[in-house]
Amino acid sequence: MTESDSAQAGHDDERFARAYRPAHVGTFTFWFTTGRWEWSPEVYRMHGYVPGEIEPTTELLLSHKHPDDRDVVAGLIDRTIAEGAPFSSRHRFLDTAGRVHAVMVLADRVLDDHGEPVATTGYYLDLSDTVDAAAATAAGEAVGEAMTGVVAARAVIEQAKGVLMRMYRIDADQAFKVLVWRSQEANIKLRDIAAQVIADLKLVPPPPPETLTAFDHLLLTSHERIDPDRNT
């Protein structure tokens, strides 16, 4: 690939990123001592409410969770309160019209003047729709070309997507959407955000030995699980 081809690919992935806008991103805060939730207008709307229409509570929050995810989220909230841990999760909830939303919740702790955790605050990312309808129309002719550029010349973006897919158990489109959100939120080029994600991996604690042992086994026996008819 020539230098000009690489530069064009960079323009393509940025152009696609601009069209690939995350439609629904909202913020929240949960205070440990009072159990009070604060939602931004976007989070109200995700749940089907007019902003300020109701007071968000833990009971209301859990009532909206998908039946298969409700107990997991309830346990997470209990852990958040007990340990002062961030309320980070990936789960589904139902809005007031019964529509299912697949969301990723990214959060951090709020510390008081003594360094003690007093709240958790962060973002709700609604990943239900891969691409906005309007954005998809605007991106129509560019999508194929842009994705080709991403795969061919922006390997770091693919690497970052893989990291997010594994860390958050999301698919490739959702992982790309998360990267796009961070790029737009920070007003930083998509490939630069991706490169920093990869660079920062060294700051993540290594997996426990039992996880590596399990992966070693899967790697060494991977050939045994390949369907010989897969490519026929």
Secondary structure, DSSP 8 states (H G I E B T S, - for coil): --HHHHHHHHHHHHHHHHHS--SEEEEEEEETTT--EEE-HHHHHHTT--TTSS---HHHHHHHB-TTTHHHHHHHHHHHHHHT----EEEEEE-TT--EEEEEEEEEEEE-TTS-EEEEEEEEEE-SSSS-HHHHHHHTTTHHHHHHHHHHH-HHHHHHHHHHHHHHT--HHHHHHHHHHHHHHHT--HHHHHHHHHHGGGGS----HHHHHHHHHHHHTGGGGS-TTTT-
